[in-house]
């Protein structure tokens, strides 16, 4: 009887040891992984320690300014960071930021690539000096109640200055941008580079770097006026005509010769 009980005990212990061994072999890697993972969170192994920017590609943004925008993310767990939120913070913080790509680098680093808007237009309207991108998007308000200083302040950034007796900005965009761009495209085909644009009650005057003046009515059949511009400029180039101004509002464009 004693021998039978002893044999049963040996068999039971052997089965028990085999079950524990099988269990450990199967689940030990997972146990170790989650244990180490737990310790890594406890000791802040995944907390962000460094944020890197593509500074060599940026012209209008600097590291100090960008660090201030994202200072709250330093020390935050890398896995809790939402790249969309970072993009929103940077775009809302600075008008020069066009788009943001955020890359998480294990274990505790963020690599952020920023695309900037290119400043191109500036202008004074409603007591504000506006700066717009080459796409017509408002970048910044450079100063307020500074009409006399606006040209000088904006000249550091923009290539074309806009003067108007009415509003030039709406919903963070340059009003009449599409019309202005289309006129610019035709002028550039013939080597005319706009420097200043005057907008008064729908009448737009382009002054170029060589002091030529081009006048349009953007409220009335601009397509026809652009067609006239193309034909007349082609004639001017072929005949080497020296002129001061060209008014495209009429069926027969009015040209003042030098």
Backbone torsions as a table, in degrees:
resi	resn	phi	psi	omega
1	UNK	NA	-42.6	-180.0
2	UNK	-64.8	-39.9	179.9
3	UNK	-64.3	-40.0	-180.0
4	UNK	-64.0	-44.1	179.3
5	UNK	-63.1	-40.6	-179.4
6	UNK	-63.7	-42.5	178.8
7	UNK	-63.6	-41.6	178.4
8	UNK	-62.0	-39.6	-179.6
9	UNK	-64.8	-41.5	179.5
10	UNK	-63.3	-45.7	-179.7
11	UNK	-62.3	-42.8	-178.9
12	UNK	-63.9	-43.1	179.6
13	UNK	-65.9	-36.8	179.0
14	UNK	-65.2	-43.4	178.1
15	UNK	-63.3	-41.7	-179.3
16	UNK	-62.0	-44.6	179.9
17	UNK	-64.8	-40.5	178.9
18	UNK	-64.0	-39.0	178.6
19	UNK	-64.6	-43.5	178.9
20	UNK	-64.4	-42.0	-179.5
21	UNK	-62.9	-44.8	179.6
22	UNK	-62.9	-42.8	180.0
23	UNK	-61.2	-46.1	-178.2
24	UNK	-65.4	-42.4	178.9
25	UNK	-60.8	-36.1	-175.6
26	UNK	-80.3	-39.6	-170.4
27	UNK	-112.9	-7.4	-178.0
28	UNK	-58.8	-43.6	178.2
29	UNK	-57.8	-38.8	179.3
30	UNK	-68.8	-40.8	179.3
31	UNK	-61.7	-45.4	179.0
32	UNK	-63.9	-42.1	-178.4
33	UNK	-61.3	-50.0	-176.9
34	UNK	-71.2	-28.5	175.2
35	UNK	-66.1	-48.7	178.2
36	UNK	-63.6	-38.7	179.1
37	UNK	-62.5	-42.4	178.2
38	UNK	-61.1	-44.3	178.4
39	UNK	-63.4	-36.0	-178.5
40	UNK	-64.3	-33.9	177.4
41	UNK	-74.5	-40.2	-179.6
42	UNK	-60.7	-40.3	-177.7
43	UNK	-96.0	16.5	172.2
44	UNK	59.0	35.9	-178.6
45	UNK	-65.3	-29.3	-175.7
46	UNK	-97.5	4.0	-179.9
47	UNK	-72.8	136.4	-175.7
48	UNK	-64.3	125.8	179.5
49	UNK	-110.5	-20.4	-175.9
50	UNK	-148.8	137.9	174.7
51	UNK	-120.8	122.8	-177.6
52	UNK	-108.7	143.4	178.3
53	UNK	-123.4	156.7	177.0
54	UNK	-82.1	61.9	-171.5
55	UNK	-61.4	-32.1	-178.6
56	UNK	-65.1	-19.3	-178.7
57	UNK	-99.3	-1.7	-176.4
58	UNK	-102.8	136.0	-178.2
59	UNK	-107.7	-30.9	-172.0
60	UNK	-114.4	-2.6	179.3
61	UNK	-118.6	145.3	178.2
62	UNK	-123.4	163.7	-173.4
63	UNK	-64.0	-38.4	-178.7
64	UNK	-61.1	-43.7	179.8
65	UNK	-65.1	-44.5	-178.9
66	UNK	-65.9	-38.2	178.5
67	UNK	-61.6	-37.7	179.9
68	UNK	-65.0	-41.9	-179.6
69	UNK	-60.8	-36.3	-172.2
70	UNK	-111.1	17.0	-176.5
71	UNK	-61.1	-30.0	-179.4
72	UNK	-68.0	-17.6	-178.7
73	UNK	-85.3	-17.1	177.6
74	UNK	-70.2	124.3	-176.5
75	UNK	95.7	-8.9	177.4
76	UNK	-81.4	148.9	178.4
77	UNK	-63.2	132.0	-176.0
78	UNK	-57.5	-36.3	-175.8
79	UNK	-76.2	-14.8	-179.6
80	UNK	-93.4	-4.8	-178.1
81	UNK	-79.1	129.8	177.6
82	UNK	-101.7	112.9	179.8
83	UNK	-56.0	-32.7	179.0
84	UNK	-65.1	-35.8	178.9
85	UNK	-68.8	-38.7	177.7
86	UNK	-63.2	-42.9	178.0
87	UNK	-61.0	-41.6	-179.5
88	UNK	-64.9	-41.9	180.0
89	UNK	-61.9	-44.9	-177.4
90	UNK	-70.3	-41.4	179.8
91	UNK	-66.5	-41.0	178.0
92	UNK	-71.0	-27.5	-177.1
93	UNK	-79.0	-31.3	-176.2
94	UNK	-146.5	127.1	-176.6
95	UNK	-68.7	-17.4	178.8
96	UNK	-73.8	-17.5	-178.2
97	UNK	-77.6	118.3	-179.6
98	UNK	-95.2	-47.5	178.8
99	UNK	-151.5	158.8	-175.8
100	UNK	-136.9	133.9	174.6
101	UNK	-120.4	118.5	-177.5
102	UNK	-108.0	128.1	179.8
103	UNK	-119.2	128.7	178.3
104	UNK	-90.0	122.9	-179.8
105	UNK	-110.2	115.0	179.8
106	UNK	-67.0	142.5	6.8
107	UNK	-96.5	-16.1	-169.7
108	UNK	-153.7	45.1	-175.3
109	UNK	-138.3	145.5	173.7
110	UNK	-115.7	134.4	175.1
111	UNK	-116.2	117.2	-173.3
112	UNK	-117.7	123.8	177.6
113	UNK	-107.8	124.6	-176.2
114	UNK	-114.0	136.4	171.5
115	UNK	-105.5	129.4	-177.5
116	UNK	-97.0	153.2	166.9
117	UNK	-75.7	147.7	174.8
118	UNK	-96.1	115.5	178.9
119	UNK	-66.6	138.5	-174.9
120	UNK	-142.4	-42.9	-179.7
121	UNK	-112.5	149.7	170.6
122	UNK	-143.3	160.8	-179.4
123	UNK	-176.6	160.3	-177.5
124	UNK	-109.9	129.4	-178.9
125	UNK	-158.3	136.6	177.7
126	UNK	52.2	45.0	177.1
127	UNK	65.5	21.2	179.4
128	UNK	-130.9	142.0	177.7
129	UNK	-100.3	108.4	-173.7
130	UNK	-94.9	149.3	171.2
131	UNK	-122.7	127.8	-178.7
132	UNK	-119.5	155.9	177.5
133	UNK	-82.6	175.0	177.2
134	UNK	-67.2	-12.2	177.7
135	UNK	-100.1	3.6	178.4
136	UNK	86.2	6.9	179.8
137	UNK	-85.1	136.1	178.1
138	UNK	-67.7	127.0	178.5
139	UNK	-95.3	-46.3	-173.3
140	UNK	-163.4	162.6	167.1
141	UNK	-105.1	111.6	-171.3
142	UNK	-74.9	-35.5	177.6
143	UNK	-164.5	167.6	179.8
144	UNK	-127.7	147.8	-176.7
145	UNK	50.2	51.6	-173.5
146	UNK	-141.0	45.4	-174.8
147	UNK	-56.4	-41.3	-178.2
148	UNK	-69.1	-28.7	-176.4
149	UNK	-95.1	-12.3	-171.9
150	UNK	-58.5	-45.6	-179.3
151	UNK	-57.2	-47.9	-176.8
152	UNK	-66.7	-43.7	-179.2
153	UNK	-62.6	-42.2	-175.1
154	UNK	-80.6	-18.4	-176.3
155	UNK	-62.9	-20.8	177.3
156	UNK	-66.0	-27.4	-175.3
157	UNK	-110.3	-50.4	-166.2
158	UNK	-89.7	160.4	176.8
159	UNK	-104.4	-23.9	-178.4
160	UNK	-130.0	129.0	178.8
161	UNK	-102.9	136.1	-178.0
162	UNK	-114.3	125.7	173.7
163	UNK	-110.2	135.8	-177.4
164	UNK	-149.4	150.1	175.3
165	UNK	-94.3	9.2	179.5
166	UNK	-141.8	-174.2	-178.1
167	UNK	-65.2	136.7	176.0
168	UNK	-115.4	-4.1	-178.9
169	UNK	-129.0	135.7	175.8
170	UNK	-149.8	131.8	179.5
171	UNK	53.1	40.9	177.8
172	UNK	64.8	25.9	178.5
173	UNK	-134.9	153.6	176.6
174	UNK	-74.8	122.3	177.1
175	UNK	-67.0	143.8	-178.8
176	UNK	66.5	21.0	-178.4
177	UNK	-60.0	-46.3	-178.1
178	UNK	-59.8	-43.0	179.1
179	UNK	-64.9	-44.6	179.9
180	UNK	-61.6	-44.5	-179.0
181	UNK	-62.2	-41.5	-179.1
182	UNK	-64.8	-40.6	177.7
183	UNK	-65.2	-43.0	179.6
184	UNK	-59.2	-40.6	-178.2
185	UNK	-61.3	-43.1	179.1
186	UNK	-67.1	-45.5	-179.6
187	UNK	-59.9	-41.8	-177.8
188	UNK	-66.7	-27.8	177.2
189	UNK	-59.0	-29.9	-177.2
190	UNK	-108.2	14.8	173.1
191	UNK	84.8	15.0	179.1
192	UNK	-96.5	122.1	-177.5
193	UNK	-107.7	111.4	-178.1
194	UNK	-65.8	140.4	178.7
195	UNK	-118.7	-34.6	-178.5
196	UNK	-143.5	142.7	177.8
197	UNK	-125.7	127.8	177.7
198	UNK	-109.0	126.4	-179.4
199	UNK	-122.4	118.0	179.0
200	UNK	-139.3	110.0	177.4
201	UNK	52.9	42.6	176.7
202	UNK	87.6	-10.7	176.8
203	UNK	-91.4	124.4	-176.1
204	UNK	-116.5	130.1	178.3
205	UNK	-118.8	123.2	176.4
206	UNK	-98.3	122.8	172.5
207	UNK	-106.2	126.2	-177.9
208	UNK	-99.7	179.0	-175.5
209	UNK	-65.8	-22.2	178.9
210	UNK	-99.1	17.4	175.2
211	UNK	66.8	27.5	169.4
212	UNK	-83.9	150.9	-179.3
213	UNK	-125.0	128.1	179.9
214	UNK	-122.4	126.6	-175.3
215	UNK	-115.4	135.5	-179.2
216	UNK	-136.5	158.6	169.1
217	UNK	-114.4	100.1	-173.1
218	UNK	-77.0	-5.6	178.3
219	UNK	-90.1	-4.8	-175.6
220	UNK	-138.8	109.1	171.1
221	UNK	45.5	62.2	-178.9
222	UNK	-64.2	-33.7	179.9
223	UNK	-56.2	-43.4	179.9
224	UNK	-65.5	-40.7	179.9
225	UNK	-66.2	-36.4	177.3
226	UNK	-67.7	-36.2	177.1
227	UNK	-64.7	-41.6	175.8
228	UNK	-61.3	-45.0	-179.5
229	UNK	-56.4	-45.9	-178.4
230	UNK	-60.8	-47.7	-177.3
231	UNK	-66.2	-42.6	-178.5
232	UNK	-67.7	-42.5	179.6
233	UNK	-63.9	-35.9	177.1
234	UNK	-63.3	-40.5	178.5
235	UNK	-67.9	-41.4	179.8
236	UNK	-60.4	-45.4	-179.5
237	UNK	-66.5	-42.7	-177.1
238	UNK	-68.7	-31.6	-178.7
239	UNK	-101.6	2.9	-179.8
240	UNK	51.6	49.0	-178.3
241	UNK	-80.0	132.3	175.7
242	UNK	-96.1	121.1	-175.9
243	UNK	-136.7	162.0	178.1
244	UNK	-100.5	-44.3	-175.7
245	UNK	-147.8	160.6	-178.8
246	UNK	-143.9	119.9	-179.2
247	UNK	-107.2	114.3	-174.4
248	UNK	-95.0	9.2	-175.3
249	UNK	-77.0	-15.5	-173.3
250	UNK	-108.6	158.4	178.6
251	UNK	-56.5	-39.2	173.2
252	UNK	-107.6	100.3	-177.5
253	UNK	-51.9	139.4	-177.9
254	UNK	-95.5	121.6	-178.9
255	UNK	-118.3	134.2	173.4
256	UNK	-104.0	121.7	-177.7
257	UNK	-86.9	147.1	175.9
258	UNK	-71.4	NA	NA
